[in-house]
Amino acid sequence: MAAHPEDQKINILTSAYCHFLPQGDIAELDMGCGAGSFTVALAARYPERRIIAADVMLGRLRKVVRKMDQAGLQNISVLRVEARNLIAMMLPDASLNRIHLLCPDPWPKNRHRGNRLICSDFTSQLHRVLKTNGIFHFSSDDEYYCEAVNKVIAASGIFESYPEGIADLSGIKSDFEKRWLAEGKAVHHRAWIKLPLPAVTIGH
Ligand SMILES: C[S@@+](CC[C@H](N)C(=O)[O-])C[C@H]1O[C@@H](n2cnc3c(N)ncnc32)[C@H](O)[C@@H]1O
């Protein structure tokens, strides 16, 4: 028996690769899924959807696999991959219905801000991989970070605020959200819907 039998269910992505994407079905990505409580609860509530759990940390992905096996779920794909590579280079256009980025590290210090995922460039890649009317869902306990993300996405002009896009998630919480709530902190959620790109014209 391998030391970590969970590893058989963890896909390591090093190049463009999309066989885990169901054709025609609903596909949602939990980007930076951590220990997977959100992924597993979402997959259990909606067994007809494919939930992709992606993270860089192997130890956390093993926890996701253990939870998904305990719950007997077949609709989760577990990927070990860096989020920028996944979104910018590995996923095909219009491949996901919804992307969740929940309680990411806020990297409050200026010298660390290059680690923040959300920036203008990344926003256009989120737009690229979402299907028509696709949803981007973000949460954080850090009000300043939430507001900064709000501004970047509003300024992009390619998403519109759409809180209804997460109405089906009531009661489903990530591990970090549970932790922050237990500490008495508020966790803010935002959701945006993908807008069509403006028509491109050249010349007059
Ligand atoms: C603060 S935890 C939040 C985990 C989970 N979303 C939750 O709310 O419980 C951030 C997670 O994102 C992962 N992560 C951070 N940067 C990443 C990146 N660039 N690509 C993929 N995963 C990343 C970390 O390994 C960690 O599991």
The ligand as an SDF file (V2000), in Angstrom:
LIG
                    3D

 27 29  0  0  0  0  0  0  0  0999 V2000
   -6.1550   30.8580    3.0370 C   0  0  0  0  0  0  0  0  0  0  0  0
   -6.2890   29.3200    2.2440 S   0  0  0  0  0  0  0  0  0  0  0  0
   -8.0450   29.2430    1.8350 C   0  0  0  0  0  0  0  0  0  0  0  0
   -8.4680   27.8200    1.5220 C   0  0  0  0  0  0  0  0  0  0  0  0
   -9.9600   27.6550    1.1820 C   0  0  0  0  0  0  0  0  0  0  0  0
  -10.3220   28.3720   -0.0100 N   0  0  0  0  0  0  0  0  0  0  0  0
  -10.8230   28.0760    2.3390 C   0  0  0  0  0  0  0  0  0  0  0  0
  -11.4830   29.1300    2.2130 O   0  0  0  0  0  0  0  0  0  0  0  0
  -10.8250   27.3610    3.3300 O   0  0  0  0  0  0  0  0  0  0  0  0
   -5.5810   29.6540    0.6470 C   0  0  0  0  0  0  0  0  0  0  0  0
   -5.3370   28.3870   -0.1700 C   0  0  0  0  0  0  0  0  0  0  0  0
   -4.9230   28.7790   -1.4710 O   0  0  0  0  0  0  0  0  0  0  0  0
   -3.8180   28.0010   -1.8580 C   0  0  0  0  0  0  0  0  0  0  0  0
   -3.0480   28.8350   -2.7870 N   0  0  0  0  0  0  0  0  0  0  0  0
   -2.4070   29.9860   -2.5090 C   0  0  0  0  0  0  0  0  0  0  0  0
   -1.8580   30.5040   -3.6270 N   0  0  0  0  0  0  0  0  0  0  0  0
   -2.1630   29.6470   -4.6320 C   0  0  0  0  0  0  0  0  0  0  0  0
   -1.8810   29.6210   -6.0110 C   0  0  0  0  0  0  0  0  0  0  0  0
   -1.1650   30.5870   -6.5760 N   0  0  0  0  0  0  0  0  0  0  0  0
   -2.3510   28.5840   -6.7480 N   0  0  0  0  0  0  0  0  0  0  0  0
   -3.0910   27.5960   -6.1680 C   0  0  0  0  0  0  0  0  0  0  0  0
   -3.3870   27.5650   -4.8630 N   0  0  0  0  0  0  0  0  0  0  0  0
   -2.9310   28.5730   -4.0920 C   0  0  0  0  0  0  0  0  0  0  0  0
   -3.0820   27.6700   -0.5770 C   0  0  0  0  0  0  0  0  0  0  0  0
   -2.2990   26.5080   -0.7130 O   0  0  0  0  0  0  0  0  0  0  0  0
   -4.2480   27.4960    0.3990 C   0  0  0  0  0  0  0  0  0  0  0  0
   -4.6990   26.1550    0.4470 O   0  0  0  0  0  0  0  0  0  0  0  0
  1  2  1  0
  2  3  1  0
  2 10  1  0
  3  4  1  0
  4  5  1  0
  5  6  1  0
  5  7  1  0
  7  8  2  0
  7  9  1  0
 10 11  1  0
 11 12  1  0
 11 26  1  0
 12 13  1  0
 13 14  1  0
 13 24  1  0
 14 15  1  0
 14 23  1  0
 15 16  2  0
 16 17  1  0
 17 18  1  0
 17 23  2  0
 18 19  1  0
 18 20  2  0
 20 21  1  0
 21 22  2  0
 22 23  1  0
 24 25  1  0
 24 26  1  0
 26 27  1  0
M  CHG  2   2   1   9  -1
M  END
$$$$
